[in-house]
Amino acid sequence: MKAKRQERGGQSILEFTLMLPVLLVILAGVLDLGRLFYAYVAVADVAGEGAGYAAAFLPPNGGSCPDPDDLVCPYDPLNPDPQGDDRRFLDCTCQRAYAATTGAVDGERLGVELTVPAGAAFGSQITATVRYTHVLLTPVLNVIVPEGSMTLQVHARENVVDPSTE
């Protein structure tokens, strides 16, 4: 009887050894998809924050945000402009949008584009478009997905608010 149990024990170890790499690849893929979803939520936060801030302070024009290290926002919270004009710059909106990531995504791979219609006023619609290149870590997914990265793109729209209601 003991001889049969030892044979089965060896069979179980062999089956486990054969299945372990498959299970680890599946687990790594699930973790990578979780990272992808987390990055998508962070990118959606950036778009929403950028559109909301721009709708509140209405920069005179839109455009692409520069790199986070190159931003120049004249707003000083210790000495704010009573009219709020020091917040009406694209760089201030970009700075607020980048801050929404809280380090969840790499700012170097994040592209923020703000669309402000000409002559925008109360009720006009501001659009923030955010693109992010998410790099996958799982080797099997890197083979399936071209270049091992996926581009996430999120749009957020907000209507310009009446400054007298703030």
Secondary structure per residue as TSV (DSSP state, phi and psi in degrees):
chain	resnum	aa	ss	phi	psi
A	1	M	-	360.0	-41.0
A	2	K	H	-63.7	-35.9
A	3	A	H	-60.7	-38.9
A	4	K	H	-67.2	-37.9
A	5	R	H	-65.8	-40.1
A	6	Q	H	-65.7	-38.2
A	7	E	H	-63.3	-42.9
A	8	R	H	-67.3	-37.1
A	9	G	H	-61.3	-40.0
A	10	G	H	-66.5	-36.0
A	11	Q	H	-66.5	-41.2
A	12	S	H	-63.9	-42.0
A	13	I	H	-64.6	-40.8
A	14	L	H	-64.0	-45.0
A	15	E	H	-63.2	-41.8
A	16	F	H	-63.0	-42.8
A	17	T	H	-63.2	-37.5
A	18	L	H	-72.8	-34.0
A	19	M	H	-86.8	-21.9
A	20	L	H	-57.4	-47.7
A	21	P	H	-60.4	-38.4
A	22	V	H	-63.9	-44.8
A	23	L	H	-65.6	-38.2
A	24	L	H	-66.8	-38.6
A	25	V	H	-65.8	-41.3
A	26	I	H	-63.4	-44.4
A	27	L	H	-62.0	-44.7
A	28	A	H	-63.2	-38.8
A	29	G	H	-64.1	-40.9
A	30	V	H	-64.6	-41.7
A	31	L	H	-64.6	-39.2
A	32	D	H	-65.1	-40.2
A	33	L	H	-65.8	-34.1
A	34	G	H	-64.3	-41.4
A	35	R	H	-62.6	-38.5
A	36	L	H	-63.4	-43.8
A	37	F	H	-64.9	-41.7
A	38	Y	H	-60.4	-42.8
A	39	A	H	-64.8	-39.2
A	40	Y	H	-62.3	-42.3
A	41	V	H	-63.2	-42.0
A	42	A	H	-64.0	-40.6
A	43	V	H	-66.7	-38.6
A	44	A	H	-64.7	-36.1
A	45	D	H	-64.6	-40.8
A	46	V	H	-61.9	-45.4
A	47	A	H	-64.1	-45.0
A	48	G	H	-64.7	-42.5
A	49	E	H	-66.0	-42.2
A	50	G	H	-63.7	-44.9
A	51	A	H	-67.5	-40.2
A	52	G	H	-65.3	-44.2
A	53	Y	H	-65.7	-42.9
A	54	A	H	-65.3	-36.0
A	55	A	H	-68.0	-30.3
A	56	A	H	-79.9	-36.8
A	57	F	H	-113.1	-6.0
A	58	L	-	42.6	82.0
A	59	P	-	-64.1	149.3
A	60	P	S	-63.6	-26.0
A	61	N	-	-149.0	163.3
A	62	G	-	-100.1	-160.3
A	63	G	E	142.0	-171.7
A	64	S	E	-88.9	140.7
A	65	C	-	-76.2	139.6
A	66	P	-	-73.7	176.4
A	67	D	-	-58.7	150.2
A	68	P	G	-56.1	-30.3
A	69	D	G	-75.5	-17.5
A	70	D	G	-101.0	8.3
A	71	L	-	-75.2	138.4
A	72	V	-	-130.2	101.3
A	73	C	-	-111.4	121.2
A	74	P	-	-75.8	-3.1
A	75	Y	-	-67.7	128.5
A	76	D	-	-119.9	111.1
A	77	P	T	-62.7	-22.9
A	78	L	T	-81.0	-22.2
A	79	N	S	-139.4	66.4
A	80	P	-	-74.0	152.7
A	81	D	-	-73.6	126.2
A	82	P	T	-58.4	-30.1
A	83	Q	T	-80.1	-16.1
A	84	G	-	81.8	9.7
A	85	D	G	-68.7	-22.4
A	86	D	G	-72.3	-10.3
A	87	R	G	-97.6	-5.4
A	88	R	-	-88.6	44.3
A	89	F	S	-121.5	147.3
A	90	L	H	-58.6	-39.3
A	91	D	H	-62.3	-34.1
A	92	C	H	-67.6	-41.4
A	93	T	H	-63.6	-43.3
A	94	C	H	-64.1	-40.9
A	95	Q	H	-61.5	-42.1
A	96	R	H	-66.6	-39.2
A	97	A	H	-66.2	-46.3
A	98	Y	H	-62.4	-34.7
A	99	A	H	-65.3	-24.6
A	100	A	T	-69.0	-16.7
A	101	T	T	-72.0	-26.2
A	102	T	T	47.8	34.9
A	103	G	T	78.1	6.5
A	104	A	S	-71.5	-28.7
A	105	V	S	-129.8	157.6
A	106	D	-	-77.5	119.1
A	107	G	G	-63.3	-23.0
A	108	E	G	-70.1	-25.5
A	109	R	G	-103.0	14.1
A	110	L	E	-107.4	126.9
A	111	G	E	-118.3	122.1
A	112	V	E	-114.6	127.2
A	113	E	E	-123.1	127.1
A	114	L	E	-111.7	127.9
A	115	T	E	-110.8	113.9
A	116	V	-	-116.4	116.7
A	117	P	-	-64.9	148.2
A	118	A	T	-59.9	135.2
A	119	G	T	69.1	28.0
A	120	A	-	-61.9	138.5
A	121	A	-	-145.3	-171.3
A	122	F	T	-50.6	124.9
A	123	G	T	95.9	-17.1
A	124	S	-	-65.1	157.4
A	125	Q	E	-103.7	127.8
A	126	I	E	-101.3	138.4
A	127	T	E	-122.2	131.7
A	128	A	E	-113.5	126.5
A	129	T	E	-115.2	125.7
A	130	V	E	-120.8	131.1
A	131	R	E	-119.0	140.1
A	132	Y	E	-141.9	133.6
A	133	T	E	-96.8	111.3
A	134	H	E	-97.9	123.1
A	135	V	E	-91.0	126.9
A	136	L	-	-83.5	145.0
A	137	L	-	-101.2	-25.6
A	138	T	-	-72.5	126.1
A	139	P	H	-58.9	-37.8
A	140	V	H	-67.3	-42.1
A	141	L	H	-67.4	-32.4
A	142	N	H	-61.9	-31.7
A	143	V	H	-75.0	-38.8
A	144	I	H	-73.9	-43.7
A	145	V	S	-89.3	130.0
A	146	P	G	-57.4	133.5
A	147	E	G	61.8	6.6
A	148	G	G	67.9	21.1
A	149	S	E	-143.1	155.5
A	150	M	E	-125.3	141.9
A	151	T	E	-98.5	121.2
A	152	L	E	-97.1	137.8
A	153	Q	E	-134.9	128.9
A	154	V	E	-131.6	138.3
A	155	H	E	-114.0	139.3
A	156	A	E	-132.8	137.5
A	157	R	E	-125.3	138.7
A	158	E	E	-138.4	146.4
A	159	N	E	-87.3	141.7
A	160	V	-	-62.5	131.4
A	161	V	-	-92.4	158.3
A	162	D	-	-76.0	117.9
A	163	P	G	-61.9	-22.3
A	164	S	G	-74.1	-13.1
A	165	T	G	-90.7	-3.9
A	166	E	-	-87.3	360.0
